């Protein structure tokens, strides 16, 4: 069945500077991703300098996540009220200030405050980027734009730990913030030069909805992250997660009453294909995020490979996603996105079932081929799904759609990591555990395949002129 595109859903834009605009937006999005991964390897050195334990030092990461939990929903409202340009410039400016404050932090208290500032700015960058790119691309080429964007963004989680380790070992942990601060300033200057003001709306801030949604996101991320530590699902974790669920229920009740005036318009779920696309991306988070640290653990603990080889085997996975995302995105502009998603599911299932047959006797090339297959599969799912999501939304709902998409993906990732940690028993991933934890991504792939049946069908863009 064809899904007819209403061209009025997209705000007309001047695409004469499309390349430069997309470049600064994607650069900011990658920087936000790097800031969440590059700091992780610096925590032990921070703890040593400030005379604290690593568990306490993890608050540096948690502070960022909690601040982002507030700015993510706020960014959707701000985009409507102040426009993409003003919201983006404010977010990247706040991020830069937070980075530079962290450079001069004298103790964990001031460092945590700096990370709160940085997280408040960084949390808004990716949702605003997605909103701006969806509007800028237009229906005829949203697939290729989102595909290329996703490919570039996938570099962040893979490169972050390696870059962070190199900087920490050679220059010290403060330099991680020096470089992110400088990068933010460069992106800010570029943004001032290329971003143009857009249309504004009289959008009154839904304070109650903002507070409830921010609490739901922050409690959810913190609770699921805590569950992935040695504390597991103890009374504190369960209490935090229960508070998050209560806040989410409260938000839904409030948002349904306020309608379009809510901080996030739940009317987005009334558009065919939006809900399934959000759930698919949430499951993608649950299936992808655990791989970043799970696969190397499996290679070392079960397959018996050394740490260097385990790290290098992430390259084929990265190559697979980098190849598949732009191709699948471009194809989704012309063919039924469901077919592309199902193809990705088939490739992903083949890869995950394949790795479950490996052991210490398997060759390096076997592991490399399987990692490539998994990358190709997962890369073929994300781009078509996000493209169909934005095609079904009117322009005024795109900011709300971006907020919901981003929160769902983040919570899915946190849940996936927690489940994986529980499956390996909060200890080393060894031969005793074996390949059993890979049933998690297998189940995720099956779930995505089922949800894909509810996505919007083939885009009707024959009457549009693709740029």
N, C-alpha and C positions, 0 to 999 in steps of 0.2 A: 504493500500500500504506500502510495506517495504521500509525503508530508509537505503540503503547500506552504511556502515561505511567504509571509507578509512583509514586504519590504519596508513598511511603515514601522516595523518593530526596531529598526535600526536608525539611529540618528545620523543624518547626512554629515559627513566630515570632509575636510580638505585633506586628500591623501598625497599631496605633492611632497610632503616631507615624511612619508610613511616610514622609510628605513631609519632615519635618525630618531624619530619618535619611538619606534619599537626598540631601538638599540638602548636608549636610556631607561626605558621601562623594564626591559628584560634584565639589564645589568643590575638594576635595583632589586629585582626579584631574586636573582642569583645571590646578591650580597646578603639579603635577608636569610636565605637558606644557609649560606656559608656561616653566618653568625651563630646559628644554632648548632652547627657541627664542629666548627673549627676550635671552639673554646673547650670542648669536652676533653681533649688531650692535654690541655693546659691546667686542668684542675689539680692534679697531684703537685705540680710545681707551685701553684698558688698556695696550696695548703702548707707546703714546706716553708715558704717565705713568711706566711702570716702565723705560723705555729699552730695550725689547726688540723683536724683530721679530714680525710677525704669526704666522709659523709656530710660533715658540716659545709665543706666547700661546694658540694653539689647545689647548695642554695643559689650559687651564682647562675646556674642553668635554670633552676626553678623560678627565680625572680624574673627572668626573661619570659618564660612561658606564661606566668601569671599576668604580666603586663600585656603581653600579646593577646591574652584572652579578653581583655577589655577593648583593645584597639581594633580587633578584627570586626566585631559588630558595629563599632562606632564609625569605622571607615566607610561602610555602606551608606549610612545617613549623611556623612560629611561629603561624600561624592555627589549626592543629589543637591545638598544645600549650598556647598561652596564650589562645586565643580571638580573635575579630575585634576586639573593643573594645581589649584591651590591646595587640595588635599594631599597630593603627591609631594609637592614642595615642602609642606609642613612635616609630613612623615619622614622624608629623607633628611630634613634638617634636624629633627628630634633624634633620629638615629645617629647622625654625626656627632651631636652634642653628647649623647650617651657614650659613644665610643671613646671620645676624647676625655670625658670624665673618668672612665675606667683606667686610662693610661696613668693617671696621677692618684689613683686610689691608695690610701694609706693603710686600710684594713678591710676586712671582709664586709663590714657594715657599709662603708662608702662604695665599695665595689658592687655590692648588691643593689644599692640605690642607682648606681650608674647603669647596671644591667636592666633595672626597671625602666629607666628612661630610654635605653636603647631598644628594649622590647616593645615599648609603647609605640615607638616609631616604626620598628621593623615589622611588627605584627600587621600593620596596615599596608605595607608595600605590596605584598603578593595579591591580596584581594583587589586593591586599586589597579594593579597592573592588569589583572584578568579582565576587569570591567573596561578599562581603557582599550585594551587590545580587541575585545569583542566588539566594541562600538567602532573602532577604527577599521577593522577588517571588513565588515559588511558580510552579508549572507553568502555571497559568491565565493569568498576565499577564507572564510573563518576556519575551515578545516586545515588548510595549509599553514595558516598563521599559528593556530593553536598547536599543530604538530611540531613546527619548528621551535616554538617557544618551549614546549614540553621537553624537546630534545636537549636544548641548551640548559634548561632548569635541572635536568637530571644529573648534570655534571656536579652541581653543588654538594649533594650528599656524598658522592663518591670522592670528590677532591678535598672536601673539608678536613677530614681527619689527617690526610697526608700532608696538606699544606700547614695545618696547625702543628703537627709533629715536627715538621722541618723548621718552622719559625721558632717554636719553643726550644728545640734542641740547639739552635744556632744563635738566637738573639734574646730569648726569654719571653715569658708569657705576655708581658705588657705590649710587645710588638704586634701581637695578634690584633689588639685594639688600635694600635697606630695605623696598621694597614687598612683595617675596615673603616676607620675614621677618614683617612685620606681618600679611599675609594668613594665613600659617601659624599665627600666634598666635590670630587670630580664629577660624580653623577648629578649632584645638585646644580653645578654650573652648567652642565650639558642640558639638564631639564629646563632651566631658566631660558636657555637659548632656543630650544626646539618645541617645547610644549605650548599649546595654544589654549586660550580660555574657551570653555564650552558653555552650554545653556545651564541655567540654574533653576531650582524649584523652591517654592516656599515650603520647606520641610521642617516642621517643628520637631525638636528632639524628644523622642519617647524615652524619658529618663528611667521610668520603671522597667520598660522592656530592656533597655541597655543594661541596667544593673542585673536583672534576672538572667539574661543571656550571657553576660560576662561571667557571672558566678557559675552558671552551668558549665561554660567552657573551661574556666580556670579550675574548678573543682574536678571536672572530668579528667583534664590533662594531668593535674597533680595526683589525683587518686590512682589513675592507671599507671603513671610513671612510678609512683611509690610501690605499686603492686609488683613492679618488675625488679624491685630491690629485695634484699634479704628479709625485709619486713613482710613482704607478701600481702595477702588479703587479711591483715590483722584488723582489730577493732577500729583503729584510726583510719585505715584505708577504706574500710566498709562505710564508716561514718562520713568520710569526705565524699565518696561516690554517692551515698544516699542523699547528701545535701545537694550534690550536683543534679541528681535526678529530680529532686523536689523543685529546684530552681528552674529546671527545664520545663517541668509541668506547669509551673507558675507562669513562665514566659509564654507557653503555647496558649494558655487560657487568656492572658492579657493581649497577646497578638491577635487572636481571633476576634476579640472585642473591638480592637482599634482598627483592624483591617489595613488599609493602605497607609495609615498613619503610624503603624508599628515600626520599630527600629529595623525589623526585618519583615518584609511582606510575605506572609505565608500563602498568599494567593499564587505564588510561584508554583506550588504543588498542584494547582488546578490545571496547569498546562500539561498536556499529554507528553509523557516521556521524561519530564523533569525529575520526578521522584525516583524512578528507576536509575536514571543517570547519577543522581547523588548517591544512591545506595551502592552503585557499582564503584564509584570513586572512593567511598568509605571502605569497601572491601579491598580495593586496590591498595589503600593505605595499610590495611591489616595484612596484606600479602607481600607488599614490597618493603616497607620499613624494616621488618625483622630480618630481611635478607642481608642488609648492609652489615650487620654484625653476626648474623646466624650462619651464613655460608662459610666465612673464614673459620668460625669455631668448629664447624663440621669437618672442614678440610684438615684442620690440625688435630682435633680430638678423635675423630673416627677414621679418617682416611690416612692419618699418620704423616701428613705433609708438614714441611717447615713453614714458619710464619711468613717468610718472604714469598714463597710459592703460593700460599693461601691468598695473600694480598694481590699478587699478580693475576690470579684466576678471576678476580673481579673485573678485570679488563674486558674479557669476552662478553660478560654480562652487560657492561657499559656500552660496548660497541653495538650489541644487539639492540638496545633501547635507542641509541643514537641513530641507527639505520632505520628502525621500524617506525619511530614516531613521526618524522616528517613525511614519510611515504604514506603511512596510514592516514595522516591528517589530510594530505592532498587528495587521496582517493575518496575520503569521506565527503568531499565537495561534490562528487559526481555519482557515487554508488551508495547503496544502502549501508549505513553504518553498522547495522546489526550483523551483516555478513563479515565485516572486518573484525568486530568484537569476537564473534564465534571463531574466526580463524585464529585470533590471538589466544583464545581460551584453549583451542586444540593444541597449539604450539606450547603453551604454558604447561598444560597437563602432561604432554609428552616429556617435557623437560623435568618436571618435578617427579613424575613416576620413574623417569630414567635415573635420576640421582638416588632414588631409593633402592636401586639395584647395585649401587657402587659400594666399595669397601676399600681396605688398604691395598688390595691387589690391582685396583683399577688404574689405568694409565692417566698421565697428565692430560693427554689429548682427549680422553673420554670426558674428564671433568670440564675441559675447555669447551668442547662441543656442546655439552649439556648446558653450561652457563650461557653460551651464545643463544641456544634455543630458548631458554627462559627469558633472556633479554628481548629477543625478537617477539615472543609471545606477549609479554607485559607491555612492550612498546606499541603493539598493535591494538591494545585495548583502550588506553588512556585518551589518545588524540580523538578518535571518532566519538567517544562517549562525551567528552567535554564539548566538542563541536555541536553535537545534537542538542546538548543541554542549552547552549546559548541560542541556537536557532529557534527554539520554541518560545523564548521569552521576549516580551515587549521591552523596548529600550529602558523604560522607567523601572523595570523589575531586574535589570541586569546587575545592579549593585547588590540587591538582596540575594540574587542567585549566586554571585561570587562569594558572598559571606557564608551562605549555607554550604556551598561546595567546599570551601576551605576548612570550615569547622568540621564537617563530616570526614574529610580526608585526614585531618590531624587526629581526631578522636579515634578513627579507625586504625591509624598507625600506632597510637599509644596502646590500644587494646591488643593489636597483633603482637607487639613486643612483649606485653605482659603475659599473654597466653603462651608464647614461645618459651619465655623464661620458666613458666610453670611446668611446661612439658619437659624441659631439660633438668628440672628439679633444683633451680637456683644454684647450680653447681657447674662443674665442667661438662661440656658436651663430649662424652666419651663413648667407647664401643658399647658400654652397657645401655646407653640411651639409643644408640644406633640411628637409623633414619626415620624413626617413628614421628618426630616433630614435623616432618615434611607433609604429613597428612593435613596440617593446617592450611598451607597454600593450595593443596589439592582441593580441599573443601571450598576454599575461596574461589578457585577457578570454576567449580561446579555452580556455585551460587551466582557468579557473574554471568555464566552461560544462561541460566534460568532468567535472570533479570533482564538480559539483553532482548528477550522476546517482547518486552514492554517498551523498548526504546522507540522513538519516532523513526519512521521509515525513511525511504530514499528522499533526499532533498530535491525539491522542484525548483531548480535554478536555471532552467533553460531560457527563461525570459530575462535573465540578468546578464550583465556584461562583466565577466571576471577581469580584474585588473591584471 
